[in-house]
Amino acid sequence: MALLIAAASLLALAHASGPQASCAVGQQCPAGEQDDTGLLQKSSQMMQVNRHEQMSVRTTPTNDAECKAVKGINTGLPIVYDSSCPGLCCFEDQPCRYNNTGCYSAALAQQKVRTTPTNDAECKAVKGINTGLPIVYDSSCPGLCCFEDQPCRYNNTGCYSAALAQQKVRTTPTNDAECKAVKGINTGLPIVYDSSCPGLCCFEDQPCRYNNTVRLSLFC
């Protein structure tokens, strides 16, 4: 402001010392005076811009304490300075973030809801999914033929056949210990692995056989 007043005073003094102190109303100023007036206006505009930029720098927080003083921020929550803002839990466009678990949990849950597909079209747009295969929305996912943890399933026969075969390989026992861990088998009886199952004394279609004399004599 002081610079503006000084510039105006010097310009007025220069005009007063000339043959004509100022332009009369409705008259066109001489070229020199027009240049001076334009320069003064330009200087004024530049000073206003600089003042605005300085105010912006001064009002942007640079630490936790300054963040807590930001107008409108909720000081009832933990607040930290975070230069990565804006983002999750940040206050408006300020570099200030609410630093509480509740905020992150709610924000992440909200983000998951926004990014979770709800129909076939949205499933086809999921990042990394193989769009060369038929894709359908399936709320029962994850499971066979589903893509990662998304509610999207590859809807082709080949996928189901391969997935079921793979699952069977993973769950088929290969020794006595694994046979004893088979769901539903009677662990109160001696159990052995037997690749010739199913057959007499075998448990369902598993390669596991009850290995006790009493049951063998009774054909299990």
C-alpha positions as CSV (number, residue, x, y, z in Angstrom):
1,M,0.0,0.0,0.0
2,A,2.9,2.3,0.9
3,L,4.5,1.7,-2.5
4,L,1.2,2.5,-4.3
5,I,0.9,5.8,-2.4
6,A,4.5,6.7,-3.2
7,A,4.1,5.9,-6.9
8,A,0.9,8.0,-7.0
9,S,2.6,10.9,-5.3
10,L,5.6,10.9,-7.7
11,L,3.3,10.8,-10.7
12,A,1.2,13.7,-9.4
13,L,4.4,15.7,-8.8
14,A,5.7,15.1,-12.3
15,H,2.3,16.2,-13.8
16,A,2.2,19.3,-11.6
17,S,5.6,20.4,-12.8
18,G,4.6,20.2,-16.5
19,P,2.7,22.7,-18.5
20,Q,-0.6,20.9,-17.7
21,A,-1.2,19.3,-14.4
22,S,-4.1,17.0,-15.5
23,C,-6.5,16.3,-18.3
24,A,-9.7,18.2,-18.3
25,V,-12.9,16.2,-18.1
26,G,-13.9,14.9,-21.5
27,Q,-10.5,15.7,-23.1
28,Q,-8.0,13.1,-24.3
29,C,-4.7,13.1,-22.4
30,P,-1.5,13.6,-24.2
31,A,0.3,10.3,-25.1
32,G,2.9,10.7,-22.3
33,E,0.2,11.1,-19.6
34,Q,-1.8,8.1,-21.0
35,D,1.4,6.0,-20.7
36,D,1.9,7.1,-17.1
37,T,-1.7,6.4,-16.2
38,G,-1.6,2.9,-17.7
39,L,1.7,2.2,-15.9
40,L,0.2,3.2,-12.6
41,Q,-2.9,1.0,-13.1
42,K,-0.7,-2.0,-14.1
43,S,1.5,-1.5,-11.0
44,S,-1.6,-1.4,-8.8
45,Q,-2.9,-4.6,-10.3
46,M,0.4,-6.4,-9.9
47,M,0.6,-5.3,-6.3
48,Q,-2.9,-6.7,-5.6
49,V,-1.9,-10.0,-7.2
50,N,1.3,-10.2,-5.1
51,R,-0.6,-9.3,-2.0
52,H,-3.2,-12.1,-2.7
53,E,-0.5,-14.7,-3.3
54,Q,1.3,-13.7,0.0
55,M,-2.0,-14.0,1.9
56,S,-2.6,-17.4,0.4
57,V,0.9,-18.6,1.5
58,R,0.4,-17.2,4.9
59,T,-3.0,-18.9,5.4
60,T,-1.9,-22.4,4.2
61,P,-1.0,-24.5,7.3
62,T,2.5,-25.9,7.5
63,N,2.2,-27.9,10.8
64,D,-0.3,-29.6,13.2
65,A,-0.8,-26.5,15.3
66,E,-1.7,-24.3,12.2
67,C,-4.1,-27.1,11.0
68,K,-6.0,-27.0,14.3
69,A,-6.5,-23.3,13.7
70,V,-8.0,-23.6,10.3
71,K,-11.5,-22.1,10.1
72,G,-14.3,-24.7,10.2
73,I,-12.1,-27.7,11.0
74,N,-13.5,-30.1,13.7
75,T,-11.1,-29.6,16.6
76,G,-12.9,-32.4,18.5
77,L,-11.0,-34.9,16.4
78,P,-7.3,-35.6,16.3
79,I,-5.8,-33.4,13.5
80,V,-2.4,-33.7,11.8
81,Y,-0.6,-31.8,9.0
82,D,-0.4,-33.9,5.9
83,S,1.1,-32.5,2.7
84,S,-0.5,-35.4,0.6
85,C,-4.0,-33.9,1.1
86,P,-6.6,-33.6,-0.3
87,G,-7.6,-37.3,0.1
88,L,-9.1,-39.7,2.6
89,C,-10.0,-37.9,5.9
90,C,-8.5,-34.6,4.8
91,F,-10.3,-31.3,5.6
92,E,-11.5,-29.7,2.3
93,D,-8.5,-28.7,0.2
94,Q,-6.3,-28.0,3.2
95,P,-3.1,-30.1,4.0
96,C,-4.8,-31.2,7.2
97,R,-6.1,-34.7,8.0
98,Y,-8.3,-36.1,10.7
99,N,-6.1,-38.7,12.4
100,N,-8.6,-41.2,13.9
101,T,-9.3,-44.8,13.1
102,G,-13.1,-44.2,12.8
103,C,-12.5,-41.7,10.0
104,Y,-10.3,-44.1,8.0
105,S,-12.7,-47.0,8.5
106,A,-15.7,-45.0,7.4
107,A,-13.8,-43.5,4.5
108,L,-12.4,-46.8,3.3
109,A,-15.8,-48.5,3.6
110,Q,-17.4,-45.7,1.6
111,Q,-14.7,-46.0,-1.0
112,K,-15.2,-49.8,-1.2
113,V,-18.9,-49.3,-1.7
114,R,-18.3,-46.8,-4.5
115,T,-15.8,-49.1,-6.3
116,T,-17.6,-52.4,-5.8
117,P,-19.4,-53.5,-9.0
118,T,-23.2,-54.0,-8.8
119,N,-23.9,-55.3,-12.3
120,D,-22.4,-57.1,-15.3
121,A,-21.3,-53.9,-17.0
122,E,-19.4,-52.7,-13.9
123,C,-17.8,-56.1,-13.5
124,K,-16.4,-55.9,-17.1
125,A,-14.8,-52.6,-16.1
126,V,-12.9,-54.0,-13.1
127,K,-9.2,-53.4,-13.4
128,G,-7.3,-56.5,-14.3
129,I,-10.3,-58.7,-15.1
130,N,-10.0,-60.8,-18.3
131,T,-12.6,-59.3,-20.6
132,G,-11.9,-62.0,-23.2
133,L,-14.1,-64.3,-21.2
134,P,-17.8,-64.1,-20.4
135,I,-18.3,-62.1,-17.2
136,V,-21.3,-61.8,-14.9
137,Y,-22.1,-60.1,-11.6
138,D,-22.4,-62.7,-8.8
139,S,-23.0,-61.5,-5.2
140,S,-22.1,-65.0,-3.9
141,C,-18.4,-64.4,-4.9
142,P,-15.6,-64.9,-3.9
143,G,-15.7,-68.6,-5.0
144,L,-15.2,-70.8,-8.0
145,C,-14.4,-68.8,-11.2
146,C,-14.8,-65.4,-9.3
147,F,-12.2,-62.7,-10.0
148,E,-10.2,-62.0,-6.8
149,D,-12.5,-60.7,-4.1
150,Q,-14.9,-59.0,-6.5
151,P,-18.5,-60.0,-7.0
152,C,-17.7,-60.9,-10.6
153,R,-17.6,-64.4,-12.1
154,Y,-16.2,-65.8,-15.3
155,N,-19.3,-67.5,-16.8
156,N,-17.8,-70.2,-19.1
157,T,-17.9,-74.0,-18.8
158,G,-14.1,-74.3,-19.1
159,C,-13.6,-72.2,-16.0
160,Y,-16.0,-74.3,-13.9
161,S,-14.5,-77.6,-15.1
162,A,-10.9,-76.4,-14.4
163,A,-11.8,-74.9,-11.1
164,L,-13.7,-77.9,-9.9
165,A,-10.8,-80.2,-10.9
166,Q,-8.3,-78.0,-9.2
167,Q,-10.4,-77.9,-6.0
168,K,-10.7,-81.7,-6.1
169,V,-6.9,-82.1,-6.4
170,R,-6.4,-79.7,-3.5
171,T,-8.8,-81.5,-1.2
172,T,-8.0,-85.2,-2.0
173,P,-6.0,-86.9,0.7
174,T,-2.6,-88.4,-0.3
175,N,-1.6,-90.1,3.0
176,D,-3.0,-91.5,6.3
177,A,-2.7,-88.2,8.1
178,E,-4.7,-86.3,5.5
179,C,-7.3,-89.1,5.5
180,K,-7.8,-88.6,9.3
181,A,-8.5,-84.9,8.6
182,V,-11.2,-85.6,6.0
183,K,-14.5,-83.9,7.1
184,G,-17.0,-86.3,8.5
185,I,-14.7,-89.4,8.7
186,N,-14.9,-91.4,11.9
187,T,-11.6,-90.8,13.6
188,G,-12.5,-93.2,16.4
189,L,-11.5,-96.0,14.0
190,P,-8.1,-96.9,12.4
191,I,-7.8,-95.1,9.1
192,V,-5.4,-95.6,6.3
193,Y,-4.8,-94.1,2.9
194,D,-5.8,-96.4,0.1
195,S,-5.7,-95.3,-3.6
196,S,-7.8,-98.3,-4.6
197,C,-10.9,-96.6,-3.0
198,P,-13.8,-96.3,-3.3
199,G,-14.6,-99.9,-2.3
200,L,-15.1,-102.0,0.8
201,C,-14.6,-100.0,4.0
202,C,-13.7,-96.9,2.1
203,F,-15.1,-93.5,3.3
204,E,-17.4,-92.2,0.6
205,D,-15.4,-91.5,-2.6
206,Q,-12.2,-90.6,-0.7
207,P,-9.1,-92.7,-1.0
208,C,-9.4,-93.5,2.7
209,R,-10.3,-96.9,4.3
210,Y,-11.3,-97.9,7.8
211,N,-8.6,-100.4,8.7
212,N,-10.1,-102.5,11.5
213,T,-10.6,-106.3,11.5
214,V,-14.2,-106.1,12.8
215,R,-15.4,-103.9,10.0
216,L,-13.6,-105.9,7.4
217,S,-15.2,-109.1,8.6
218,L,-18.6,-107.4,8.4
219,F,-17.7,-105.9,5.0
220,C,-17.9,-102.5,6.6
